[in-house]
Amino acid sequence: MIVLLSLNPGTVLTHEFLCRELWGPYVNKSKALRVNVANLRRKIEKDTANPQYIITEMGVGYRLLEDIG
């Protein structure tokens, strides 16, 4: 998932797109997606309650900030 986000910095990737790319077109893994995002945040964020890199776009999906340097 981090590869998909990093290939599209600043772009919101929808829940549907991420689930389809990660698990295929016939699988609904929205809970698994949330768990994966939480795991990534634990690894890269200083404060997971206030993420600086992986931003949640409520009701849409996730995006990686363009300028993280």
Steps between C-alpha positions, in 0.01 A plus 500: 500500500781742576620449142161605359492807722860594423445467125211749530610763756239766568230300323207356693478126436148377565413210728364316197816553294733392782293190582484400133875550450593315819248215508341480157175616346260266683612543858373763744775549755417843644579389856825344384587827328448696822716251690775530239493880518517485880800265481679729253433800719643323805819446302547845345308757705626663820143543625246265343212711634627796295649350184746709303553275197199279426190715509145365521250663267178416683259293293739492204838339571859585585778715364871533564614857543693628200778676689602294802854634516 
